[in-house]
Amino acid sequence: MIGRLLIANRGEIAVRVARACRELGIEVVAVYSTADRHSAVVQMADEAVHIGPPAPRSSYLHVPNIVEAALRSGADAVHPGYGFLSEDPDFAEICESEGLTFVGPPPEVMQQVGNKATARRLMAAAGLPLLPGVVDPVRTAEEGQAIAAEIGYPVIIKAAAGGGGRGMTVVHDPGDFPEAFATTRTVARAVFRDPTVYVERYLSGARHVEVQVLCDAHGAGLHLGERDCSLQRRHQKLLEEGPAGHLSPEQRAELGELAVRGALSVGYTGAGTVEFLVDDAGRAYFMEMNARIQVEHPVTELLTGIDLVREQLLVAGGERLRLRQEDVVVRGAAIECRINAEDPARGFAPAPGHLDVLRVPDGPWTRFDTGYRQGDDVSPHYDSLLGKLVVWAPDRDQAVRRMDRALAELRVEGPGVHTTAALHRALLRDPDIRADRHDVQFLDRRLPDLVTRAAAIAACREPALPAALRGPLHLVPAGEPAGPASVPHPRPEEDPTMSAPTFTQSDLMQLLTEKTGLPAASHTSDPDAHFADVGLDSLAFLSMQTELQDRFGIAMPDDNPDAYSFGQIVEAVSAAQAAQPA
């Protein structure tokens, strides 16, 4: 069983995983960039480790720092969440080689299903239906044109390593194929560092249906119903719901059986999703497999009453599935709306900023998953997801009306901050969506009209909360036992234990002992000494940077520990102290 787990992620999924760990009695280690040092998950964790500056490549995607943080904090497992390193087989392999349990499928399985072309081949071998196309990479435009001519237009060119809705180009005319092929390869190389693409028939008017699966390491697997994710903008999901009301019980059961068969055929373990395109006749075609927990997993949790992250952790800890297929009962209807900090009226441009007001909806069967609290800043460095609003009701119509009520209650206010909340209300009021007649191209066809209606809905909303009613939002109830290891240190003027601004090298040595475990025997009074001279690495330097920022408001501009001697650091702190008002 896992005893101490590092969450290699941020935001709402980090909070979600931390909560599941709490309920299982697993200690939590959070990692954070400079921008997230006061985030909700940091305050929930038993220990928090600074892993770098805001840029993801220097923090949440920086494998050495994350692995070092896990080893140093005594974690025995790593949960990657979604995005970032969650589907990186190299990261999973490094974790395993360091003796860390990776919460996810084995690296070799992740490698296979992460490549869409390879996954198509494997699933075809397992008997899953595919759209016409190829299961091997397409090397040239001429080769792709020949395939397209054989299977018929329209076709879609896909990046084999693609994800997140990027690296896909639909081609309707043979004359457009060469340029589309070159563009898709360029995007694939730039985004995924792999220019490999393949070609398949493009299915117009289809629905996007995905099946949640759960498999253990002992060869058992089951499905937990399906979600309809057809409301997408440029292949990016906006609203998900379950079950897929347009499927018959027989079609639903067949999809579930296909998904489990496909997952077990490749030795999959943990929570995952098998995605299908379903045409208007109800025929399903395998599309891809996601080897991680997904953003929309709460839809399934509300439908089945099963905590997917909890099951994920138990399976990763080596336990057998405690559930049988007959234990999984899907009840009612659930809807999830992704509340993004984006401005739909400006082409969904990111709209981050300070959250002056964040009031989340409440009421029966209403859930809001977020990593933000009132007073936080939505950083421009990361995904624009502000939170996920999820509702359940006995049937779809009631769920739609419950979601509209919940969206009306949601308040997000701050300078420059915009959200997709009003757009969701416009979607839910659309007659085609109310009647469940939409497909994956619906948003792209109707977006201008929907944006106009969303603006009208937003203009008629209740006024914002009066200032007197605004207060802090507490994700963690008062008295939560997890005393965070990195609670921001009080500033000098608030800390009675700090004396006059006379920061010395002795103080610096003491600080390094407290924050990095530097043994007293390694303390030095040499002002020209560097971190490496006392055996400290870059992670220790980042930890010190955070502490100096919290205590003295000092931002050391260079993240390289070799850039500063101890004397220079002491000099910088002393100068900052001297500049502070008496």
Secondary structure, DSSP 4 states (H G I P E B T S, - for coil): ---EEEE---HHHHHHHHHHHHHHT-EEEEEEEGGGTT-HHHHHSSEEEEEE-SSGGGTTT-HHHHHHHHHHHT-SEEE--SSTTTT-HHHHHHHHHTTPEESSS-HHHHHHHHSHHHHHHHHHHTT--B-SB-SS-B-SHHHHHHHHHHH-SSEEEEEEEEETTEEEEEE-SGGGHHHHHHHHHHHHHHHHS---EEEEE--TT-EEEEEEEEE-TTS-EEEEEEEEEEEEETTEEEEEEES-TTS-HHHHHHHHHHHHHHHHHTT--EEEEEEEEE-TTS-EEEEEEE-S--TTHHHHHHHH---HHHHHHHHHTTPPP---GGG----SEEEEEEEESEEGGGTTEE--EE-SEEE---STTEEEE-S--TT-EE-TTS--EEEEEEEEESSHHHHHHHHHHHHHH-EEE-TT---SHHHHHHHHH-HHHHTT---TTHHHHHHHHHHHHHHHHHHTSPPPPPGGG-----SS-TT-S---TTPPPPPGGG-TT--SS---HHHHHHHHHHHH---GGG----TT--GGGGT--HHHHHHHHHHHHHHH----S---GGG--HHHHHHHHHHHHHHS--
